Amino acid sequence: MDQFKDYPTTLTSPASNAVPITPNDMTPLANVTRAIYVGQTGDVSVEMQNGQIVTFQNVQGGSILALRTMKIRQTGTTALGIIALW
């Protein structure tokens, strides 16, 4: 039973979908994320929803980054186990 199914989904709501990500410089994600989970420590290079490219350095494994990103870039990404949340 989902007692919250009739509530609207907002950016502060918990994620209800997750998909593992293979970093790629060219191909955007199927959906813009609400957040990403980083499984193993390393750098994460992303292309934000507005097109800005940012590298988050030394992201600790087990971290969740609240990012609206459309691409996890292979170039500059050393972290593993990245999962898109939306």
C-alpha positions in Angstrom: 0.0 0.0 0.0 1.3 3.5 -0.9 -0.2 5.9 1.5 1.4 8.8 -0.3 0.3 8.0 -3.9 -2.2 10.9 -4.0 0.4 13.5 -3.0 2.1 15.7 -5.7 5.7 14.9 -6.6 7.9 17.9 -5.9 11.7 18.5 -5.9 11.7 17.9 -2.2 9.9 14.6 -2.5 11.9 11.4 -2.2 13.0 9.8 -5.5 10.6 7.2 -6.9 12.8 6.0 -9.8 16.4 5.0 -10.1 18.6 3.8 -12.9 22.4 2.9 -13.1 24.4 5.3 -15.2 27.3 4.6 -17.5 29.1 8.0 -17.9 29.1 9.2 -21.5 30.3 12.5 -22.9 27.8 12.6 -25.9 24.6 11.0 -24.9 22.2 12.8 -22.5 20.3 10.9 -19.9 16.8 9.8 -20.7 15.5 12.2 -18.0 17.0 15.1 -16.1 17.9 13.9 -12.7 16.6 15.1 -9.3 19.7 13.7 -7.7 22.5 11.2 -8.2 23.9 8.5 -5.9 27.6 7.9 -6.0 28.6 4.3 -5.0 32.4 4.6 -4.8 34.6 7.6 -4.1 35.9 9.7 -7.0 35.3 12.7 -9.1 32.0 13.2 -10.9 31.8 15.4 -14.0 28.3 16.4 -15.0 26.5 18.6 -17.5 23.9 20.5 -15.6 20.4 21.1 -16.9 21.4 24.6 -18.1 24.4 23.2 -20.0 27.1 24.1 -17.5 29.8 21.5 -17.1 31.0 21.0 -13.5 33.3 18.5 -11.9 32.7 17.6 -8.2 36.0 16.4 -6.8 36.5 13.6 -4.3 32.8 12.8 -3.8 32.6 10.2 -1.1 31.1 6.8 -1.8 27.5 6.6 -0.5 26.8 10.3 -1.2 23.7 11.6 -2.7 24.1 14.9 -4.7 20.9 16.9 -5.3 21.6 17.8 -8.9 19.4 18.6 -11.9 21.8 17.2 -14.5 21.2 15.9 -18.0 24.6 14.1 -18.5 27.2 12.3 -16.4 30.3 12.8 -18.4 32.9 10.1 -18.9 35.7 12.7 -19.2 36.6 13.7 -15.6 34.5 11.0 -13.9 36.4 8.5 -11.8 33.7 7.6 -9.3 31.8 4.3 -9.8 28.4 3.0 -9.0 26.5 6.2 -10.1 22.8 5.9 -10.1 20.4 8.6 -11.4 17.4 9.4 -9.2 14.2 11.1 -10.2 
